[in-house]
Amino acid sequence: MSITNVEGLTQMESVIDAIRRAKNIILFMRDEFGEIRFLHTDLGEEEYLIANILMHRNIEVFNFFKANILDIERFREQPHLSNEYGGKILEYIKLGNLKNLNLNI
């Protein structure tokens, strides 16, 4: 597994080629019109196991998704307190410090 910041056109073309050849895809993106998109192939056993393995191997990815899910759960339970928790998570993201995120905040 590798995490890469795509900075150049050449890198982006290779990423697009890899996506075209991929068997499984889970993709978050903002398109040219500013629309937020979530694209995925069938979400089944294999995709679950892939996500599980990747999140286990990469603490930043795990913390990103776990924080997102916890934020949604807290919002559903107490909508008036959601911004407080979400704001703390955003501080870690802005600092690029997801591997040190304390999810008990």
C-alpha positions in Angstrom: 0.0 0.0 0.0 1.2 3.5 -0.7 -0.2 6.9 0.0 0.8 9.5 -2.6 0.1 13.1 -3.2 -0.5 13.5 -6.9 1.2 16.7 -7.9 2.0 16.5 -11.6 0.2 15.7 -14.8 2.4 12.6 -15.4 1.6 11.2 -11.9 -2.1 11.9 -12.4 -2.2 10.1 -15.7 -0.6 7.0 -14.1 -3.2 7.1 -11.3 -6.0 7.3 -13.8 -4.5 4.4 -15.7 -4.3 2.4 -12.5 -8.0 3.2 -11.7 -9.0 2.0 -15.2 -7.3 -1.3 -14.6 -8.5 -1.7 -11.0 -10.8 -4.5 -9.9 -12.1 -2.6 -6.9 -12.5 1.1 -6.4 -13.6 3.3 -3.6 -13.0 7.0 -4.5 -13.9 10.3 -3.0 -13.5 13.3 -5.3 -14.6 16.8 -6.2 -15.3 17.1 -9.9 -14.6 20.0 -12.2 -18.0 21.5 -11.3 -17.3 21.4 -7.6 -19.7 18.5 -7.1 -18.6 16.0 -4.4 -18.6 12.4 -5.7 -18.3 9.0 -4.1 -17.6 6.3 -6.6 -17.3 2.6 -5.7 -17.6 -0.9 -7.1 -19.7 -3.4 -5.4 -19.1 -3.2 -1.7 -18.9 -6.8 -0.6 -16.7 -9.2 1.3 -13.5 -8.6 -0.7 -13.9 -4.8 -0.5 -14.5 -5.0 3.3 -11.4 -7.1 3.8 -9.3 -4.8 1.6 -10.4 -1.8 3.6 -9.8 -3.7 6.8 -6.3 -4.6 5.8 -5.4 -1.1 4.5 -6.8 0.7 7.6 -4.9 -1.8 9.9 -1.6 -1.1 8.1 -2.0 2.7 7.9 -3.0 4.6 11.1 -3.7 7.9 9.3 -6.3 6.2 7.1 -7.8 4.4 10.1 -8.0 7.6 12.1 -9.5 9.5 9.2 -12.4 7.1 8.8 -12.8 6.4 12.5 -13.0 10.1 13.3 -15.5 10.6 10.5 -17.7 7.8 11.8 -17.4 9.0 15.4 -18.3 12.6 14.4 -21.4 11.4 12.5 -22.5 9.3 15.5 -22.0 12.1 17.9 -23.9 14.5 15.7 -26.8 12.1 15.6 -26.8 11.7 19.3 -26.2 15.4 20.2 -26.4 17.7 17.2 -25.6 20.8 19.3 -22.2 19.4 20.3 -21.0 18.1 17.0 -19.0 21.1 15.9 -16.9 20.9 19.0 -15.7 17.4 18.3 -15.4 17.9 14.5 -13.4 21.1 15.0 -10.8 19.2 17.1 -10.5 16.6 14.3 -10.1 19.3 11.7 -7.2 20.7 13.7 -5.3 17.4 13.4 -6.1 17.2 9.7 -4.9 20.7 9.0 -1.7 19.9 10.8 -1.2 16.7 8.8 -1.0 14.9 12.1 -3.7 12.2 11.7 -1.4 9.4 13.0 -1.4 11.2 16.4 -5.1 11.8 16.6 -6.5 11.1 20.0 -9.9 9.6 19.2 -11.0 9.9 22.9 -11.3 13.7 22.7 
